[in-house]
Amino acid sequence: MRMRSFFLCQLVLAVLAGILGPASIAFADPITVTDLIGRSVTLKAPAQKVILGEGRYIAALGILDRDDPTKRLVGSLGEFKRFDPAGYEQYLRAFPKLSDVPLFGTTSADTVSVEKVIALKPDLAIFGKSGHGPSARTKGLVEKIEAAGIPVVFIDFRDEPLVNTPKSMLLLGRLLGLEKEAEAFVRFYESELAKVEERLSQSKPARPSVFIEVHVGRNIPCCFTMADDLMGRFIDVAGGRNIAKGLVPGASGTLNLEHLIATQPDIYIGTAIGSPSAIKSAPKFIVLGAGVSEDMARASLKRGLDRKGIANLKAVTSGNAHAVWHHFYNSPLNVVAVQAFAKWFHPELFADLDPDATLKTLFDRFQAVPLEGVYWTSLK
């Protein structure tokens, strides 16, 4: 009789497991974390339905849900398709249901519909500490979402990218119940960053002066740049000296062209916002990312540099001019850009460093789409 009762009990548990899932049977403790702005966030169980405050955060989901980063995605801001159309199309080819993901806003926080967010009934809203979408600065919007019973967590790949990327990924791994995947990525990330930091610490080489121009080719006055945050941090960590630091307040701003000509930085870097489809309509855009060949990338860099004041910079005429995929500024894959910078700044010191191999490993091991394109290029 006891044996029969035992098997009956096992049958009931098996049926319940099929209906409710393993998390419900295990009666797991609530998940409590501290997010990147110091807020305590609690979930009853790992999140199964999430919304993204920026669509480009799908790369972070790809690190964790490598089989299908869209399977938990029930809503997103719509900037991904507009700002990185080639990257969006690559994800769409691999995961066609991405086109069915509802959008609750276009490209900025002020376009977000709180009503749409609430109607999506997510288990978790993943927002950036700062950026295009809802952020720590949009307090009223966040309070309305939380008042509807939707937990909000803030991550950061943007303000302090090299410090907060590992923290953000471990945080997401905990909230999605994918801690092992997050830990594997962070181990790789930190080991690759250490290849740059430790060698510079030991060698202490002279730091070349560097100017990074943002959104090359867009119809804005020269010269929009990044200062103490965003990819400006990459310059410091890679062993360069950002000439905009201390001159441009905040994360980004405009540096006077006359000052740039008078200063004559040793190295020029332009950020690429172009895609293959933008070459004809925006010929001065630098083109990098998904679907871009090395020849296409280098040719676009040459065209982008052919502008008044820029073409005659010593860094350009001497061949010390480079370009990098713009979206590294807000991506968990940012460590590879640091390696590329380090190799440009100190080619002899980092002769054996292979950023291309690092990028390939990042895609092969930690992304749900393959590496199909180049993400930086040089004039030489």
BELQUIHU-V969597 format. One record per residue. RES is the residue in three letters. PHI is phi in whole degrees, 0 to 359 (999 if undefined). Layout:
res: (RES RES)
phi: (PHI PHI)
This chain:
res: (MET ARG MET ARG SER PHE PHE LEU CYS GLN LEU VAL LEU ALA VAL LEU ALA GLY ILE LEU GLY PRO ALA SER ILE ALA PHE ALA ASP PRO ILE THR VAL THR ASP LEU ILE GLY ARG SER VAL THR LEU LYS ALA PRO ALA GLN LYS VAL ILE LEU GLY GLU GLY ARG TYR ILE ALA ALA LEU GLY ILE LEU ASP ARG ASP ASP PRO THR LYS ARG LEU VAL GLY SER LEU GLY GLU PHE LYS ARG PHE ASP PRO ALA GLY TYR GLU GLN TYR LEU ARG ALA PHE PRO LYS LEU SER ASP VAL PRO LEU PHE GLY THR THR SER ALA ASP THR VAL SER VAL GLU LYS VAL ILE ALA LEU LYS PRO ASP LEU ALA ILE PHE GLY LYS SER GLY HIS GLY PRO SER ALA ARG THR LYS GLY LEU VAL GLU LYS ILE GLU ALA ALA GLY ILE PRO VAL VAL PHE ILE ASP PHE ARG ASP GLU PRO LEU VAL ASN THR PRO LYS SER MET LEU LEU LEU GLY ARG LEU LEU GLY LEU GLU LYS GLU ALA GLU ALA PHE VAL ARG PHE TYR GLU SER GLU LEU ALA LYS VAL GLU GLU ARG LEU SER GLN SER LYS PRO ALA ARG PRO SER VAL PHE ILE GLU VAL HIS VAL GLY ARG ASN ILE PRO CYS CYS PHE THR MET ALA ASP ASP LEU MET GLY ARG PHE ILE ASP VAL ALA GLY GLY ARG ASN ILE ALA LYS GLY LEU VAL PRO GLY ALA SER GLY THR LEU ASN LEU GLU HIS LEU ILE ALA THR GLN PRO ASP ILE TYR ILE GLY THR ALA ILE GLY SER PRO SER ALA ILE LYS SER ALA PRO LYS PHE ILE VAL LEU GLY ALA GLY VAL SER GLU ASP MET ALA ARG ALA SER LEU LYS ARG GLY LEU ASP ARG LYS GLY ILE ALA ASN LEU LYS ALA VAL THR SER GLY ASN ALA HIS ALA VAL TRP HIS HIS PHE TYR ASN SER PRO LEU ASN VAL VAL ALA VAL GLN ALA PHE ALA LYS TRP PHE HIS PRO GLU LEU PHE ALA ASP LEU ASP PRO ASP ALA THR LEU LYS THR LEU PHE ASP ARG PHE GLN ALA VAL PRO LEU GLU GLY VAL TYR TRP THR SER LEU LYS)
phi: (999 296 297 297 297 298 295 296 297 297 296 299 297 296 295 297 299 292 277 262 91 296 295 289 290 286 50 296 294 302 262 238 227 250 276 281 242 86 270 274 235 237 242 288 202 307 293 250 227 236 240 248 292 219 298 290 292 300 297 290 296 294 294 265 262 289 286 195 289 264 291 261 278 246 184 199 290 260 286 303 297 280 276 225 300 292 295 298 296 296 294 295 297 282 225 304 289 301 292 268 291 297 255 254 186 262 230 207 297 286 261 287 262 298 300 294 302 296 295 285 51 286 282 203 253 255 243 272 304 210 138 283 266 306 213 298 275 261 301 298 297 296 297 294 293 292 296 274 87 258 293 240 238 255 246 205 245 241 285 232 300 281 271 266 298 300 298 295 291 295 298 294 301 293 288 260 71 232 294 297 297 295 295 296 296 297 300 294 304 292 292 287 293 297 300 272 298 292 292 294 297 282 270 49 287 296 266 290 280 228 241 246 259 263 58 304 96 288 283 229 297 284 219 286 215 249 254 263 233 55 284 301 294 298 299 298 293 275 93 248 236 284 290 277 295 91 257 257 288 80 284 208 174 258 258 298 300 298 295 298 294 291 283 51 298 290 226 247 230 249 264 263 250 271 231 308 286 263 299 285 281 222 294 269 293 276 250 212 112 302 80 256 271 297 297 297 295 293 297 291 297 300 294 294 277 278 222 304 88 286 301 261 298 299 298 281 294 270 90 269 238 219 219 223 303 300 285 297 295 216 223 290 270 301 301 290 293 299 295 298 300 302 291 291 285 224 299 284 297 248 301 268 283 235 301 298 293 297 298 298 295 302 286 295 262 230 225 269 237 281 285 224 151 249 242 201 204 226 292 290)
